[in-house]
Amino acid sequence: MEEPTTTTATKEQQQRPVPQTAGQWGVKEYVDPNAEGVRASERPVYEWKEDYTDETAPDNAELEHELFDDENRINAGIYFEKYKTISVRVKGGPENRRFKELALHPTILENIVKLDYKEPTPIQQHATPLLFAGYDILACAQTGSGKTAAFLTPIFSKMLSKPSKIASQNQPGDKLAKATPLALIILPTRELGIQMYDAARTFAYKTRLRPVVIYGGHEMKYQKEQLARGCDILIATPGRLIDAMERCLVSLAKVKYVILDEADRILDMGFESSIRRILTASDMSKGEELQTALFSATFPSNVQVLARDFLKEDYIRVRVGRIGGTTSDIMQKVVKVEDYQKEETLINLLLSQPPSRTMIFVDSKRKADNLDDVLYNKDFPCISLHGDRSQREREAAMNAFKTGRSPILITTSVASRGLDIKDVLHVINYDICEDIDEYVHRIGRTARAGNPGLATTFYTDNNNVIAPQLVKLLVECQQVVPDFLQVFMDESTYVARLLCFTGGDRGTPAKAAATSASNEWGTPKEATTSSGGDWGTPDAKAPAKASQGDWAAAANW
């Protein structure tokens, strides 16, 4: 595999050579969670006034900078064109699902332009038209493939086509009222809820749509006030949503759209009974008008049962790529170590690479704290994140990592799913997990939107449980299988290798369904003079690169 060129966390980091000491990673600092500003759920949304129209709604320069600034989004990488060759299978639905025929709302299209989106990714090409047409879907796609935009854009456009259905916004101080959202998006973790809220704020910019996010870890007081001010799109974790329903803060009577994102993870975390309770609530809208979509990285039996129970009989399955697969844009390196060698090995590895956002996964909360102490005491600018931290601490840690103040994040599996963080160039499995799907999600924090990345895994003799699946994945992604793992390569792995290089019977390449880059997203009202393209992930704009030689040295370490 060709060695990856990379972008780094900040322009300052881009100019740094491979460090000889930890201090060259930057100045370590203590992150005070109480000094981190507003809570994530308090981040502002566009405030629509009753006298506004789609044509007269004014800009909000400060909010627009926050939502659309290049520093806050992931640009398409040098491997984005590979998306066109990913296999796609669609079971059911109409034959004609042409993406460019969608009548997305003009303001949604303007926001797509502001995000500098170009071509739609495979999941967007197929799922967006189906959702726009009103179908229930069960969709599976690789992490980092654009699933969020695939469902937010059609749902928001459909909601805006019926403005009379949208809740009027109350003002601060008004009598508290029960929220009656039109769209309900359920996610498994607080971090994913916050990320979805930011995406909803972005696509809803300069529209009358008002998103609200609720999740545990904070007092309900503020979230209660936000719900009472009006809520068209409710983003929630299962436990906090049930709490809000029991307090009569939310009514699901007007819900027309339900999205379960990371459905397999929701069930893995034990939320199945909560999901069933929500979807069968007495005030939950039912019937043909309710549209439901499940997005999942894998299709285990419990997800299929959930789909059977809550999706319409004619629901459509969309599968992009191999279920549980990962992208070949990630260079995967597996290094054999003894447990007692891990700390020294990690430090040497960090000193062998140019400073860049790096995620280190461990198998316990205690180990995350201990490793954080070890690296911090050796002057590495690091921070840790796990489920025992307060919500303030979790949000402060994520903010410090995203802004590059602490470019090394030590974390547990709480951060392995769905998080979309710009310029994560290196994922290190300090402790490898026993589940291959978890491994895929961990390394999927890098190489987002066609960008390259590096994943290094520390392997011990205690990790043989995952070895056969790991070897198969390495072969399918055309990665080097180290000598100590060759013994786990069986006949089925060679078959997978053959399919990997020849294509095999793996469905229809997305390229066959896609047209060339010719404004497939459509043209927003005449304001669109910049490149709107076909939409998809942000266009590559000659990203700044770290020294490729330095990074290659780290990859070959």
C-alpha positions in Angstrom: 0.0 0.0 0.0 1.2 3.5 -0.8 2.4 5.3 2.3 -0.1 8.0 3.3 0.4 11.7 3.0 -1.1 13.5 5.9 -2.6 16.7 7.2 -2.0 17.6 10.8 -4.0 19.2 13.6 -2.9 22.8 13.2 -0.7 24.9 10.9 1.8 25.3 13.6 2.0 21.5 14.0 2.4 21.1 10.2 5.8 22.9 10.4 7.2 20.8 13.2 9.8 18.0 12.5 9.7 14.6 14.1 10.2 15.4 17.8 13.3 14.4 19.7 11.6 15.2 23.0 8.0 15.1 24.2 8.1 18.9 24.6 8.1 19.3 20.8 4.6 18.0 20.7 3.6 21.3 22.3 3.2 22.8 25.8 1.3 20.5 28.1 -1.4 22.2 30.1 -4.0 21.4 32.7 -7.5 21.5 31.2 -10.0 23.0 33.7 -13.5 21.7 32.9 -15.0 24.6 34.8 -13.3 27.1 32.5 -14.4 25.6 29.2 -17.3 27.9 28.5 -20.8 26.9 27.7 -22.1 23.3 27.7 -22.3 21.6 24.4 -26.1 21.6 24.6 -26.1 25.3 25.1 -24.4 26.0 21.8 -26.5 28.5 19.8 -28.9 27.8 17.0 -30.1 30.1 14.3 -33.0 32.2 15.9 -35.8 32.5 13.3 -38.2 35.4 13.6 -41.8 35.3 12.5 -41.3 38.0 10.0 -38.4 36.2 8.2 -38.8 34.5 4.9 -36.4 32.1 3.1 -35.3 35.0 1.0 -35.0 37.7 3.8 -33.5 35.7 6.7 -30.4 37.6 7.7 -26.9 36.1 8.1 -25.5 35.6 11.6 -21.8 36.1 10.9 -20.5 34.8 14.3 -22.7 31.6 14.1 -21.9 31.1 10.5 -18.1 31.2 11.2 -18.6 28.7 14.0 -20.6 26.3 11.9 -18.9 26.5 8.5 -15.3 27.5 9.2 -12.8 25.2 7.6 -11.1 24.5 10.9 -14.3 22.8 12.1 -14.9 20.4 9.2 -13.2 17.5 7.5 -12.1 18.1 3.9 -12.2 15.4 1.4 -8.9 13.6 1.1 -6.7 12.3 -1.7 -8.5 9.0 -1.6 -12.1 10.4 -1.9 -12.4 9.1 -5.5 -12.2 5.6 -4.1 -15.7 6.0 -2.8 -16.9 5.6 -6.4 -15.7 2.0 -6.5 -17.2 0.8 -3.3 -19.8 -1.9 -3.8 -23.4 -1.0 -3.0 -26.4 -3.3 -2.6 -30.0 -2.1 -2.3 -32.7 -4.7 -1.6 -36.2 -3.5 -2.5 -37.5 -0.1 -3.5 -38.0 1.6 -6.9 -35.6 1.1 -9.7 -35.3 4.9 -10.4 -33.5 6.5 -7.5 -31.7 9.3 -9.2 -30.0 11.6 -6.8 -29.9 14.7 -8.9 -33.7 14.7 -9.3 -34.1 15.4 -5.6 -35.8 18.7 -4.8 -33.9 19.6 -1.7 -34.9 22.8 0.0 -32.9 25.9 -1.4 -31.6 26.8 2.1 -30.4 23.3 2.7 -28.5 23.5 -0.6 -27.0 26.8 0.4 -25.7 25.2 3.5 -24.3 22.3 1.5 -22.4 24.9 -0.6 -21.1 26.6 2.6 -19.8 23.3 3.7 -18.0 23.0 0.3 -19.5 19.6 -0.3 -19.1 18.2 -3.8 -20.0 14.7 -4.8 -22.4 12.6 -2.8 -20.8 9.5 -1.2 -22.3 6.1 -1.9 -24.5 6.1 1.2 -25.8 9.6 0.3 -26.4 8.6 -3.3 -28.7 5.7 -2.3 -30.1 6.5 1.1 -31.0 10.1 0.6 -33.4 9.6 -2.4 -35.1 6.7 -0.6 -35.7 8.8 2.6 -36.8 11.7 0.5 -39.3 9.4 -1.2 -40.7 8.3 2.2 -39.3 4.8 2.5 -38.2 3.2 5.8 -34.6 1.9 5.4 -32.1 -0.2 7.2 -28.7 1.1 6.1 -25.1 -0.1 6.7 -22.1 1.9 5.6 -18.5 2.3 6.7 -17.7 4.8 9.4 -16.8 8.2 8.1 -18.8 7.7 4.9 -21.3 10.6 5.3 -24.3 8.9 6.9 -25.3 12.0 8.9 -25.8 14.1 5.8 -27.5 11.2 4.1 -30.5 11.5 6.5 -30.5 15.0 7.8 -30.7 16.7 4.4 -33.8 14.9 3.1 -35.6 15.0 6.4 -34.9 18.7 6.9 -36.0 19.4 3.3 -39.3 17.6 3.8 -40.0 19.4 7.0 -39.4 22.8 5.4 -41.8 21.9 2.6 -44.6 22.1 5.2 -43.8 25.2 7.3 -47.2 25.1 9.0 -46.2 21.9 10.7 -43.1 23.4 12.3 -43.4 24.4 15.9 -43.4 28.2 16.5 -40.5 29.2 18.7 -41.3 30.5 22.2 -39.3 33.2 23.8 -37.2 33.0 27.0 -39.5 33.6 29.9 -42.6 32.3 28.2 -44.7 29.8 30.0 -43.0 26.4 29.8 -44.6 24.1 27.3 -44.2 20.5 26.3 -41.9 20.0 23.3 -43.5 18.3 20.2 -40.7 17.5 17.8 -41.3 16.4 14.2 -38.0 14.4 14.0 -36.5 12.2 16.7 -32.8 11.1 16.4 -31.6 8.6 19.0 -27.9 7.8 19.6 -26.1 5.6 22.1 -23.6 8.1 23.7 -23.5 11.7 24.8 -20.5 12.5 22.6 -22.4 11.3 19.5 -25.5 13.3 20.6 -23.4 16.4 20.8 -21.8 15.8 17.4 -25.3 15.2 15.9 -26.5 18.4 17.4 -23.7 20.3 15.8 -24.5 18.8 12.4 -28.2 19.6 12.8 -27.3 23.2 13.8 -25.3 23.4 10.6 -27.8 22.1 8.1 -30.6 24.0 9.8 -28.8 27.3 9.6 -31.0 30.2 8.3 -34.1 28.0 8.5 -37.1 27.9 10.9 -36.0 24.5 12.1 -34.9 24.4 15.8 -32.8 21.4 16.9 -32.4 20.5 20.6 -30.1 17.9 22.2 -30.7 16.2 25.6 -28.4 13.8 27.3 -27.4 12.7 30.8 -24.6 14.1 32.9 -26.1 17.6 33.2 -29.0 18.9 35.2 -32.3 18.8 33.3 -33.0 22.4 34.1 -31.4 24.0 31.1 -32.4 21.3 28.7 -36.0 21.7 30.0 -35.8 25.4 29.1 -34.5 24.6 25.6 -37.3 22.1 25.0 -39.9 24.6 26.1 -38.7 27.2 23.6 -39.6 25.0 20.7 -38.1 21.8 19.3 -38.5 20.5 15.8 -35.6 18.1 15.8 -34.9 16.3 19.1 -31.6 14.5 19.4 -31.4 12.3 22.5 -29.7 9.5 24.3 -32.2 6.8 25.3 -32.1 7.3 29.1 -32.4 11.0 29.0 -35.3 10.8 26.5 -37.3 8.5 28.8 -36.6 10.8 31.7 -37.9 13.8 29.7 -41.0 11.8 28.7 -41.7 10.8 32.3 -41.5 14.4 33.3 -44.0 15.3 30.6 -41.4 17.6 28.9 -41.7 15.8 25.5 -44.6 14.5 23.5 -43.9 12.2 20.6 -47.4 12.7 19.2 -46.3 14.7 16.2 -43.1 12.8 15.4 -43.0 12.0 11.6 -39.3 10.9 11.4 -37.4 8.5 13.6 -33.7 7.8 13.1 -31.8 5.3 15.2 -28.1 6.0 14.5 -25.4 3.5 15.5 -28.3 1.0 16.1 -26.0 -1.9 16.7 -24.1 0.1 19.4 -27.4 1.1 21.0 -28.4 -2.5 21.4 -24.8 -3.6 22.5 -25.0 -1.1 25.3 -28.2 -2.6 26.6 -30.7 0.0 25.4 -33.0 -2.4 23.6 -35.8 -2.2 26.2 -35.5 1.6 26.3 -35.8 1.8 22.5 -38.8 -0.4 22.5 -40.4 1.6 25.3 -39.9 4.8 23.3 -41.1 3.5 20.0 -44.2 1.9 21.6 -45.1 4.9 23.9 -48.8 5.6 24.1 -48.3 9.1 22.6 -45.9 8.0 19.8 -47.3 8.8 16.4 -48.0 5.7 14.4 -49.2 4.6 11.0 -48.1 5.3 7.4 -47.0 8.8 8.1 -44.3 7.7 10.5 -41.0 7.2 8.7 -38.2 5.2 10.4 -34.6 4.6 9.5 -31.9 2.5 11.2 -28.3 3.2 10.5 -25.9 0.5 11.7 -22.3 -0.5 11.0 -23.2 -4.2 11.3 -26.4 -6.3 10.8 -26.5 -8.5 13.8 -29.7 -10.5 14.5 -31.0 -8.1 17.1 -30.8 -5.2 14.7 -32.7 -7.2 12.1 -35.3 -8.1 14.7 -35.7 -4.4 15.6 -36.0 -3.6 11.9 -38.7 -6.2 11.5 -40.6 -5.0 14.5 -40.6 -1.2 13.8 -39.9 -0.6 10.1 -42.7 -0.9 7.5 -43.0 -4.3 5.7 -41.6 -2.8 2.5 -38.5 -1.3 4.2 -35.4 -1.2 2.0 -31.9 -2.5 2.9 -28.9 -0.4 1.8 -25.5 -1.9 2.2 -22.4 0.1 1.2 -19.1 -1.9 1.2 -18.5 -5.0 3.3 -20.5 -5.2 6.5 -18.2 -4.6 9.4 -15.4 -3.6 7.0 -13.0 -0.7 7.1 -11.4 1.6 4.5 -8.1 0.7 2.8 -7.1 4.4 3.3 -5.9 3.3 6.8 -2.4 1.9 6.9 -2.6 -0.8 9.6 0.5 -1.8 11.5 0.5 -4.6 14.1 3.5 -4.7 16.5 4.2 -7.6 18.8 5.1 -6.5 22.3 5.0 -7.9 25.9 2.7 -6.2 28.3 5.6 -4.8 30.4 7.1 -3.2 27.2 3.9 -1.2 26.2 4.7 2.1 27.9 8.2 2.3 26.5 7.0 1.2 23.1 4.3 3.8 23.1 6.7 6.6 24.0 9.2 5.6 21.3 6.4 5.5 18.8 5.1 9.0 19.7 8.7 10.3 19.4 9.0 8.7 16.0 6.1 10.6 14.4 5.4 14.2 13.6 3.0 15.8 16.1 -0.5 15.3 15.1 -3.9 14.4 16.6 -3.5 10.9 18.0 -6.0 8.7 19.8 -4.8 5.9 22.1 -7.3 3.2 23.1 -7.0 1.3 26.3 -9.2 -1.4 27.8 -10.1 0.2 31.2 -10.9 3.5 32.8 -8.1 3.1 35.3 -5.6 2.4 32.6 -6.7 5.5 30.8 -6.0 7.6 33.9 -2.7 5.9 34.6 -1.4 6.2 31.0 -2.5 9.9 31.0 -0.3 10.4 34.1 2.6 8.6 32.6 2.6 10.7 29.4 1.8 13.9 31.1 4.7 13.5 33.5 6.9 13.0 30.5 5.7 16.3 29.1 3.4 15.0 26.4 0.3 17.3 25.9 -2.3 14.7 26.5 -5.7 14.2 28.1 -7.9 11.3 28.9 -11.6 10.5 28.4 -13.8 7.7 29.8 -17.3 7.0 31.2 -16.5 7.8 34.8 -15.6 11.4 34.1 -18.3 14.1 34.7 -20.0 15.5 31.7 -18.1 18.8 32.1 -14.8 16.8 32.1 -15.8 14.8 29.0 -16.8 17.9 27.0 -13.6 19.7 28.2 -11.4 16.8 27.1 -13.1 16.6 23.7 -12.7 20.3 23.2 -9.0 20.3 24.1 -8.4 17.4 21.7 -10.4 19.0 18.8 -8.6 22.3 19.2 -5.2 20.8 19.3 -4.4 22.0 22.8 -4.1 18.4 23.9 -3.3 16.5 20.6 -3.0 13.2 22.4 -6.3 11.6 23.6 -6.2 8.5 25.8 -9.6 6.9 25.9 -11.7 3.8 26.3 -14.3 2.5 23.9 -16.6 5.4 24.8 -14.8 7.3 21.9 -14.6 4.5 19.4 -18.0 5.0 17.7 -18.9 7.6 15.1 -16.9 10.6 16.4 -15.9 12.8 13.5 -12.8 14.7 14.5 -10.7 16.7 12.0 -7.2 15.5 11.3 -6.9 12.5 13.5 -3.9 11.0 11.8 -2.9 8.2 14.1 -4.9 5.7 16.1 -3.0 3.5 18.6 -4.5 0.3 20.1 -2.5 0.2 23.2 -4.8 -2.6 24.3 -6.4 -4.4 21.4 -10.1 -5.4 21.8 -11.4 -8.9 21.4 -14.2 -7.9 19.0 -13.2 -7.2 15.4 -16.2 -4.7 15.0 -14.8 -2.7 17.9 -11.4 -2.7 16.3 -12.9 -1.5 13.0 -14.6 1.4 14.8 -11.5 2.4 16.7 -9.3 2.7 13.7 -12.1 4.4 11.9 -11.5 7.5 13.9 -8.7 8.2 11.3 -8.9 8.3 7.5 -12.3 10.2 7.4 -13.8 11.3 4.1 -11.1 9.8 2.0 -8.2 11.1 4.0 -5.3 8.7 4.8 -4.4 7.6 8.3 -2.3 5.3 10.3 -3.4 2.7 12.9 -0.9 1.0 15.1 -1.9 -2.0 17.2 0.1 -3.5 20.1 -0.3 -7.2 20.0 0.5 -9.7 22.8 0.2 -13.5 23.1 -3.0 -12.9 25.1 -4.7 -11.4 22.0 -5.0 -14.6 19.9 -8.8 -14.6 20.2 -9.0 -11.8 17.7 -6.1 -12.9 15.5 -8.0 -14.9 12.7 -10.5 -12.1 12.2 -7.7 -9.5 12.3 -5.7 -11.3 9.7 -8.7 -11.6 7.4 -9.3 -7.9 7.7 -5.7 -7.0 7.0 -5.8 -9.1 3.9 -9.1 -7.7 2.7 -7.6 -4.2 3.1 -4.4 -5.1 1.3 -2.3 -4.6 4.4 0.9 -6.4 5.4 0.3 -9.4 7.7 3.3 -9.7 10.0 5.1 -13.0 10.3 3.8 -13.7 13.8 0.2 -13.6 12.5 0.8 -15.8 9.4 -0.1 -18.9 11.3 -3.7 -17.6 11.6 -4.2 -17.2 7.9 -6.5 -20.0 6.6 -8.1 -20.9 3.3 -11.0 -18.5 3.8 -8.6 -15.7 4.2 -7.0 -16.5 0.8 -10.5 -16.5 -0.7 -11.1 -13.1 0.8 -7.8 -11.9 -0.6 -8.8 -13.1 -4.1 -12.2 -11.3 -3.8 -10.4 -8.2 -2.6 -8.2 -8.0 -5.7 -10.8 -9.2 -8.3 -14.0 -7.6 -7.0 -15.9 -10.9 -6.9 -19.6 -11.0 -6.5 -19.9 -8.1 -4.2 -22.7 -6.0 -5.5 -22.8 -3.1 -7.9 -20.1 -0.5 -7.6 -21.4 2.9 -6.6 -19.7 4.3 -9.6 -22.3 2.7 -11.9 -25.1 4.6 -10.2 -23.3 7.9 -10.0 -23.0 10.6 -12.6 -20.0 12.8 -13.0 -19.5 15.8 -10.9 -22.2 18.0 -12.5 -24.1 19.7 -9.8 -26.0 16.6 -8.6 -27.1 18.3 -5.5 -28.9 20.9 -7.6 -28.4 24.6 -7.5 -29.6 26.7 -4.5 -31.2 30.0 -5.3 -29.0 32.3 -7.3 -26.7 32.9 -4.4 -24.8 29.7 -5.3 -21.8 30.9 -7.3 -19.2 28.9 -5.4 -18.6 25.2 -6.1 -21.7 23.3 -5.1 -20.8 20.3 -7.2 -22.6 17.0 -6.7 -22.3 17.2 -2.9 -20.9 14.6 -0.6 -17.9 15.2 1.6 -16.0 18.5 1.5 -13.8 19.0 -1.5 -10.0 18.6 -1.2 -8.4 22.0 -1.2 -4.7 21.1 -1.4 -4.5 20.2 2.3 -1.3 21.2 4.0 0.9 18.2 4.7 3.3 17.1 7.3 6.7 15.9 6.2 5.8 12.7 4.3 9.2 11.3 5.0 8.8 11.9 8.7 5.4 10.3 8.7 6.6 7.4 6.7 9.3 6.8 9.2 6.6 6.5 11.9 4.5 4.2 9.7 7.5 1.9 9.2 8.5 2.1 12.9 
